[in-house]
């Protein structure tokens, strides 16, 4: 895995309905517009699917997030995962899964980072990939449930 350089306050956020091959929202908008012409409304069903998948993903992240045994706040990072519903982006309602308590740690833990002491790099913290597998599951599961909801197999 390539080294990631942190430039600021980056965080890793899972936007429900997006995957590497393109936006489900864009495809859904096309499907929704087509179905609307026949009087079919699926927006509520899609939001319900996002809600269900989002809540399940939060449980997975809480279970798989790394815990710093040396910290006084054991499990704070894992407990910080939350699902946020319904932000409108270009006419599409987006839902997000993010870490509310320690958003700055998501990028550091997922991709690893240099360890700096007294201004010198003394090593590298190993990446603990725990978000990508859940994000992949979210994309796949959302697709599957939406297709089932609109009658696809």
C-alpha positions, 0 to 999 in steps of 0.5 A: 500500500502506498504511503499517504501524506496527511495535509490537514484535517482529512477524514474518511467518510462513507457516503451511502450510495457511492462506489468506485464504478460511479454514483448510485444516486446518478443511476437512481435519479435516472431510474426515479425520473423514469418511474415517476413518469408512470406514477411510481415513487421510490425515494422513500424506499431508497432512504429507508434502505440507506438508513438500514445499511447505514446503521448496520455499517456503524455496528460493523465499524464499531466492532472492527475499529482499532482500540488503543490499549494505552489510552485512557479513552479505550474505545472512544474512537470505535464508539464515535461512529455515527450515521447521519441522514439526509443532506441534500447535494445537487437535488439528491439526499445523501447520507453519511457514516463518519466518526463524530468524536475523532474524525481526524483519526480516520485517515491516520488509522486507515492509511498509516502515518509517520511517527514524529518525535522532536521534529524528526520522523522516527518510524511509521505507524502501520495502516489498520484498514477497517473503513474500506471493507465496510465501505465496499460492503455498503456499496454492494449491499445498497445496490443489492437492496435497491435492485430488490426494492425496485423489482430487479434480482 
